């Protein structure tokens, strides 16, 4: 195995892992796991094929497995979601209307949308390469990217996380509530 081709991709793997996990320690662990998997599965890589896409595919699959494992542990009651206990954690008081930073907004995106957005924008991959990494059709990549961009825009504008934002074209009452009309 040639060490140099993999070493060249470590910075982009770290960048993607950091954006994907939102945590430097978890990102480093994910990169380490990816590199271990790449070394162990090196014979499966086809010489002359896109090594970067292969490494990102390994990383994406490892991350998806970790998310599934965490979800099953949470269902078993072995983990606690920080959002569920955030009011019990001590911290500085901030105004609730402050906009969330980009990292927190990215972490609010569904994992499949976040992965597409990061691979296209952060890693500058083509739609075809992203489709290969995530093992989905190109149309799915474009759809997820569009939804991710829209949702990220809403989150960065401070939209509610629980309720979808109403279009600005709806007529409004003097108190700002949308005026609804009954259809028969």
C-alpha positions as CSV (number, residue, x, y, z in Angstrom):
1,X,0.0,0.0,0.0
2,X,1.3,3.5,-0.9
3,X,1.0,5.7,2.1
4,X,1.3,9.1,0.3
5,X,-2.0,9.0,-1.6
6,X,-4.0,8.6,1.6
7,X,-2.0,11.2,3.5
8,X,-2.9,13.8,0.9
9,X,-6.6,13.4,1.8
10,X,-6.3,13.6,5.6
11,X,-6.9,17.4,5.7
12,X,-10.1,17.2,3.7
13,X,-11.2,14.1,5.7
14,X,-10.7,16.0,8.9
15,X,-12.5,19.1,7.6
16,X,-15.5,17.0,6.5
17,X,-15.5,15.0,9.7
18,X,-15.4,18.1,11.8
19,X,-18.3,19.7,10.0
20,X,-20.3,16.4,10.0
21,X,-19.9,15.7,13.7
22,X,-19.7,19.2,15.1
23,X,-17.0,18.1,17.6
24,X,-13.2,18.1,17.2
25,X,-12.7,15.0,19.3
26,X,-15.4,13.0,17.5
27,X,-14.1,14.2,14.2
28,X,-10.6,13.0,15.0
29,X,-12.0,9.6,16.1
30,X,-14.0,9.4,12.9
31,X,-10.9,10.2,10.7
32,X,-8.9,7.6,12.7
33,X,-11.6,5.0,12.2
34,X,-11.8,5.8,8.5
35,X,-8.0,5.5,8.1
36,X,-8.0,2.2,10.0
37,X,-10.9,0.9,7.8
38,X,-9.0,2.1,4.6
39,X,-5.9,0.3,5.7
40,X,-7.8,-2.9,6.5
41,X,-9.9,-2.8,3.3
42,X,-7.1,-1.5,1.0
43,X,-7.4,-4.5,-1.3
44,X,-11.0,-3.5,-2.1
45,X,-9.9,-0.2,-3.6
46,X,-9.5,-0.4,-7.4
47,X,-6.3,1.2,-8.5
48,X,-6.9,4.1,-10.8
49,X,-10.4,4.8,-9.3
50,X,-11.2,7.9,-7.3
51,X,-9.4,7.4,-3.9
52,X,-10.9,10.5,-2.4
53,X,-14.4,9.3,-3.2
54,X,-13.6,5.9,-1.7
55,X,-12.2,7.4,1.5
56,X,-15.3,9.7,1.8
57,X,-17.6,6.7,1.3
58,X,-15.8,4.8,4.1
59,X,-16.2,7.9,6.3
60,X,-19.8,8.4,5.5
61,X,-20.7,4.8,6.1
62,X,-18.8,4.8,9.5
63,X,-20.6,8.0,10.5
64,X,-24.0,6.6,9.5
65,X,-23.3,3.5,11.5
66,X,-22.3,5.6,14.5
67,X,-25.5,7.6,14.2
68,X,-27.6,4.5,14.1
69,X,-25.8,3.0,17.0
70,X,-26.3,6.2,19.1
71,X,-30.0,6.2,18.2
72,X,-30.4,2.6,19.3
73,X,-28.6,3.4,22.6
74,X,-30.8,6.4,23.2
75,X,-33.9,4.3,22.6
76,X,-32.6,1.9,25.2
77,X,-32.2,4.8,27.6
78,X,-28.5,4.6,27.8
79,X,-27.8,8.2,26.4
80,X,-29.4,11.5,27.2
81,X,-29.9,14.1,24.4
82,X,-28.4,17.4,25.5
83,X,-31.3,19.4,24.0
84,X,-33.6,17.5,26.4
85,X,-31.7,18.7,29.5
86,X,-30.3,22.0,28.2
87,X,-32.5,23.9,30.7
88,X,-30.9,22.0,33.6
89,X,-27.3,22.8,32.5
90,X,-25.7,25.9,33.9
91,X,-24.5,28.4,31.4
92,X,-24.6,32.1,30.6
93,X,-28.0,33.5,29.9
94,X,-28.4,34.8,26.3
95,X,-31.3,36.5,24.5
96,X,-33.5,33.8,22.9
97,X,-33.8,35.8,19.7
98,X,-30.1,35.7,18.9
99,X,-29.4,34.0,15.6
100,X,-27.6,30.6,15.8
101,X,-24.2,30.2,14.4
102,X,-23.5,28.3,11.3
103,X,-22.2,25.2,13.0
104,X,-25.3,24.8,15.2
105,X,-27.5,25.4,12.2
106,X,-25.6,22.7,10.3
107,X,-26.1,20.3,13.1
108,X,-29.9,20.9,13.0
109,X,-30.0,19.7,9.4
110,X,-31.0,16.0,8.9
111,X,-27.9,13.9,8.5
112,X,-28.5,13.0,4.8
113,X,-29.0,16.7,3.9
114,X,-26.0,17.8,5.9
115,X,-23.7,15.2,4.3
116,X,-24.7,16.4,0.8
117,X,-24.3,20.0,1.6
118,X,-20.9,19.6,3.2
119,X,-19.6,17.4,0.4
120,X,-20.7,19.8,-2.3
121,X,-19.9,23.1,-0.6
122,X,-17.0,22.3,1.8
123,X,-15.3,19.6,-0.2
124,X,-16.2,21.0,-3.6
125,X,-17.2,17.6,-4.9
126,X,-19.3,17.2,-8.1
127,X,-22.8,15.9,-7.8
128,X,-21.6,12.6,-9.5
129,X,-18.9,12.2,-6.9
130,X,-21.3,12.9,-4.0
131,X,-23.7,10.4,-5.5
132,X,-20.9,7.8,-5.6
133,X,-19.9,8.6,-2.0
134,X,-23.4,8.4,-0.6
135,X,-24.5,5.7,-2.9
136,X,-27.6,7.5,-4.1
137,X,-28.8,8.8,-7.5
138,X,-27.6,12.2,-8.7
139,X,-31.2,13.5,-8.6
140,X,-31.4,12.6,-4.9
141,X,-28.1,14.6,-4.3
142,X,-29.6,17.6,-6.1
143,X,-32.9,17.3,-4.1
144,X,-31.2,16.9,-0.8
145,X,-28.9,19.8,-1.5
146,X,-31.8,22.1,-2.4
147,X,-33.7,21.1,0.8
148,X,-30.5,21.6,2.9
149,X,-29.8,25.0,1.5
150,X,-33.4,26.1,2.1
151,X,-33.5,24.8,5.6
152,X,-30.1,26.2,6.4
153,X,-31.3,29.6,5.2
154,X,-34.3,29.4,7.5
155,X,-32.2,28.4,10.4
156,X,-29.7,31.2,9.9
157,X,-32.6,33.6,9.6
158,X,-33.7,32.5,13.1
159,X,-36.7,30.5,12.0
160,X,-38.4,28.2,14.5
161,X,-37.0,24.7,14.7
162,X,-40.3,23.1,15.4
163,X,-42.7,24.8,13.0
164,X,-42.3,25.4,9.3
165,X,-42.1,29.0,8.3
166,X,-45.1,30.5,6.6
167,X,-44.6,32.1,3.2
168,X,-44.4,35.9,3.3
169,X,-47.2,36.1,0.6
170,X,-50.0,35.2,3.1
171,X,-52.3,38.0,4.1
172,X,-51.8,39.0,7.7
173,X,-54.1,40.3,10.4
174,X,-53.1,43.5,12.3
175,X,-51.5,41.3,15.1
176,X,-49.3,39.7,12.5
177,X,-51.0,36.3,12.4
178,X,-51.8,34.9,9.0
179,X,-55.4,35.3,7.8
180,X,-56.8,31.9,6.8
181,X,-59.8,31.4,4.7
182,X,-62.1,28.4,4.6
183,X,-62.3,26.5,1.4
184,X,-65.3,24.3,0.6
